[in-house]
Amino acid sequence: MFKSEEFFCLACGEKMARPLQRTASLRCHDCREAGVPISFQLALRARAMTLRPGFAVIREDEPPVRRTAA
């Protein structure tokens, strides 16, 4: 089972709110409301965490995922 701090939005990378964690939502409230698409890189990170918990490595040279202005 996953710990609650492992749940993050697949669109912006921010931590998910508890109600969205319980319902296994893929995006946070803000991203759902704005219609932000899921990030391919964040989806790959979530998949790696699912397949091999504790082994998902985030490269240091990888820039942080930020939300862009619409």
C-alpha positions, 0 to 999 in steps of 0.5 A: 500500500502507498503512503499518503505523501506518495500521492501527487498530481500528475499534471503539476506534481504538487501533493494531493488533497486527502479527499482526492487521495482517497478517490485515487484522482490523477489531478489536484483540484486546481488542475482539474478545474483548469483542465490541465493535461497529465504530464507524461514525465510525472506519469512515468514517475508515478508508474516507476513508483508503482512498479518498484516502490522505493526505487523511483529515482529523480535525476538531479539535472531534471528541472522541476515541473512547474505550472505554466500561465494560461 
